[in-house]
């Protein structure tokens, strides 16, 4: 459980619980209109999340989790994230993420009318978030 001036973070996806009862000093989440930082005793809220990287602080280090949308609820210093998908940075298959990025970029470059551009853009954003969470700066 969280100590003094600490929050607990829970991240749940449809497949599994990604993080449970993690004590944290601060959380930065990708919200629909940018990013939001959360510190101890933040006001209760519910917000929608977008594809991106959630960062949480433990000691002097920020750890990263790639998420692809969902919702965050905050109440009594307990943060619960219900994510469409979520992967901790240390569990991401970097080669697979790079290949997904390459495929999405290829589809976006295509002039074919059969390509669902919104779906390809979302795939690209997910791949970029996974690479960023894994600590790979792949431009």
N, C-alpha and C positions, 0 to 999 in steps of 0.2 A: 504494500500500500504506500501511497505517497507520504513523504515526510512534511515537515513544516515548510510553508511557502512552495509546495510542489503540487503538481496536478497529476492525475492519472490519465493515461491515453489508452484507448481501445480502438483497434481497427479491425473491422469485420467485412469480409467479402462473401458473396454467395457460396464460395467453395470452402472457406475456412476462416478461422480467427487468425489474423495476421500478427497482431500484437494484443496482449492482454495485461492489464494492470501495470503498465510501464510508467514509472515515475519520471516526470519531465519538468524542466524549468520553464520551457517556452516551446510553442508550436507555431509554425508558419504554414498556412494552407493555401492552395490555389482555389480561390473563389471565382464565381462567374465573372465578376468585373475587376479582377486583379488578384492580389495576394492579401492575406490578413494575418497579423501576428496576434497570438493569444498568450497572455501572461496570467500569473496567479490572481485570483479574485476577479477575473473578467466577468462582465455581466452575462447572465444566461442568454442563450441564443440558439437558433437553428438556421443553417445556411446551406445553400446548394454549392457543390464543388464541381470544378471542371477538371479536365485532363491536365495533369501536371505532377509536380513533386511536392509531397508533404515533408517538411523538415521538423524534427523535434530535438530538443537539446537535452543532453545528459552530461552533467559536469561541464567540461570546456569543449565538448564535441557535439556537432549536429549530425544526426543520422537521417537517412533519407528513405522515403517510401514512394514508389511510383503509383499513382492512382489514376483511374480513368473515370472520374465523375462520382457522384453519389451525394451524400448529405453528411453534415456534421451537426451534432448536438452538444451543447456545453451547458452544464449545470453543476453548481457546487464543486467547482474545480475538477470535474470529471468530463473528459472529452471522449465522445463516442463518434467514430467515423463509420458510416455504412457506405462502403465503396462498391462501385460496379466491379472493379478489379483492383487488387493491391498487391505489390511485391516489394519486399525490403531490398534495399540496394545490394546487399551482400548475397542475395539469392538469384539475381537476374542473370540470365544467359546472354552475355554480351554479343556473342556471334549471332545468335538468333535475333536479337534486337537490331543489330546492324543489317541483317538480311531483310528484316521487316521494313526498315527505313529505306533501303535500296528499292524494294518492290513498290512501296508507296510513292516514292519519288518518280519511279519509272511510269507508274499509272498516271500521275499528275502531269507528266510531260507528254503523255499520249494525246493525240488529237481525236481519238476514237470517241464517238458519241455513246458507246456502250459503257464507258467508264462512269461510275457514280463518283463524281468529284468530291462531294461532301464526305462520303465514306472513305475515300482515299486520303483526304486531308486529316480525318480523325485517326486513321491508321498511322499516318506520319507523326501526328502529335503524340500518340501513345508510344511509338518507337523512340521518339526524342526524349520523352519523359523517362522511359525505362533506362536509356543510356545516361541521362543526367543523374538519375538516382544511383546508378552503378558507378558514378564517378568518371564516366567517359565523356570527354569533350569532343564529340564527333560532328564537326561542322559539315 
